[in-house]
Amino acid sequence: MRDFIAIDFETANQQPSSVCSVGVVMVRNGQVADSFYSLIQPEPNYYSYWCQQVHGLSQCDTDDAPVFSKVWEELEERIADIFLCTDGSKQSDVGLFSGQQTINNLRYQIASIPFVAHNARFDEGCLKAVFKVYQMDYPDYRFYDTLTASRRQFGHMLPNHQLHTVAAACGYDLKNHHHALADAEACAAIALYIL
């Protein structure tokens, strides 16, 4: 796989719609072309103790953060600039976001690009849930799972198939685990190695 979008969400609580940060790495022709990170005001907007212990974010970190729909619109524009513009122009230069119909068309074009996540069931579930909360049309993004690929590739050679373990087996040193962008970068490295 040479063109894909590696994505990682962190959540504020046990609700899959409570995304509080997103990290994205865009890989084009086998090379990292761009990356994106944003804090997000979660919905519902409260933090569980356990989630805070995992990623270290709290309500004070996201009180002034944009809501998911705004973050996703910005991300879609970045994705379009990397994957959908072949003439060197930027989607934003041609007024792509001038209407809701155009946004929906772009969303469905982006759906042709594979998404990759480590434990994709979690990240895809978050994406579907938050789209539903914000009443956004979900275009059935295709997700590939590096966790499943790791189990197939490495089997019992690894003590577990957690992100940091698999990243190390693929020659990638994951620092700052559970930071959404750091995890997306590790996922991209794994995908380039085994997908």
N, C-alpha and C positions, 0 to 999 in steps of 0.2 A: 504494500500500500504506500503510494507516494504522495497522494493528496488527501488530506484529512484535517479535521479539527479536533484536537484533544481538549477535553473540558472537564473541569472539576468544580463541584459546588460544596460549600460548607453550609450547614443549617443551624439556626438559632435554637431549635427545639425538635421534638420528635415528629412534627408535621412536615411532610416533604415540601410543602409550599413555603416553608420558612427560610428560604435561601438568604444568607446574610453576606455571602461573598461568592464571586465566580472568578475562575482563572481559565483562560483559553489560550491555546497555542495553535497557530495556523501553519500547517506544513504544506508546502507547495513544491512539487518535483523533488521530494525527498529532503528538502531543506526547510528549516524554520524560517518562515517569511514574516511573521508578526506574532506578537503576544498581546494579551489584554487582561487587565485585572480591575475589578471594581468591588467595593463594598456595596451592599444592598440593604435597604430598609426591609426587614423581614415581615412576612405576613403569614401567620399572626406575629405580632411584634412583641415577643417576650423571649428571654433566653433561659434555657434549662441549665442547671448546674453542670450536668454531664457534658453537654455540648460546649459550654465555656471551657471546661477542663481540656477538651480535645483540641480546640483551635485557638483558644485564648481571646476570642472576640467577646464583646459585651455590648449592651444597649448603648452605652456612651460612644462606642465606635461607629455605630450605624444610625444614630439619631438624625444626623444631617445628611445621610446617604440618600441617593436617589432610589425611587421604587423600581421594581424589576422591569416594568414595561419600558421605562426610559433607558435603563442600562441595556436591555436587549436591542432596542432600536439603534443605539450607538454601536453595539457589537455587530449587528447585521450590516451596518454601513461599512465597518472595518472588514468584515468577511467578504462583502461584495467587492471592495477595493482590491483584495488579494486574489479572489477566485473568479470573479465574473467580468472584470474589465480587462480586455485583451489589447486595447488600443492605447494604454497608458493614462487614460483619463480616470478620474475618480467618480464613483457613483454620486457623491455629494456635489460634484461640479455640475452635473447635469440635472440637478433638482429631483433626484430620485424619490425623495421623501415628501413630495408635494401633495400626496393624497393617500387616503387609506387603501384604496384599490391598488395603488402602486406598491405600498408597503406589503400587502398580502401577496402580490406577484413576486416580489423579491424574496419573501419568506419561503415560497414554494420553490424558487430557483435554488436557494441555499439548501433546501432539503435534499438536493441531489448530491451534496458533498457529504461524505461519511463523517460521522462523529465517533470519537473513540474515548472511552473512559475505563478506568480500572474499577471493576464492579459496576458495570454500565447500568445494571438494574436500578441502583440507587440514583445515579445522576439523571438517567432518563426519567425515572419516577418523579424526581424533583422538577425537572423541566416541564413535564406534563401537568403536574399539580399547580405550578405557578402560572403557567399559561391559562389554566382553568380559572384560577383566582382572579386574574386580570382580564378574563373574557377575551382572550386572544385566540385566533384560529391556529390550531396546532397542525403543522403540515407533515406529521409522521417522519421526523428525522430518523435516518438509519444509524443505529448505534452498533459499534463493534466493541467487544469486551476484552481488554488485555488480561483480566483475571482468568477468564476461560482459556484464552490463548496461552497464558503462562502454565496453567495446569496441563494443557495438552503438550506444550513444548518441553517443560522441565519435569513434570510428573513428581515423583518422590525424591528427586535430586535436591529439592529445596526443603528446608524445615517448615516453611509455610509459603503462602503466595500473597502475602501482604505487599503493598506497593513498594515500600522501601527494600524489602527482600528481593523482589523481582527486579527492581531497578538496579540493585547491586549486581545481580546475576547477569544483567545486560550491559554491565560496565558503566552504569550511571550512578553517581554519588548524590543521593537525594538529601538535601539540607533543608531545614525548615518544614519538615513534614507537617501536614494539615494546614498549610497555607495554600489557598486554592491555586495560585499561580505556580508555586513550586511543585505541587502535586500534578498539575496539568503538564508541566515541563517533563517530569519524570514519566508520565504516561506517554507522552509523545516519543520520548527516547525508547521506551519499551516497544511501542507500536512500530517504530522504525526498525527495531531489532528482530521482532518475531512475527509481525503481521505481513 
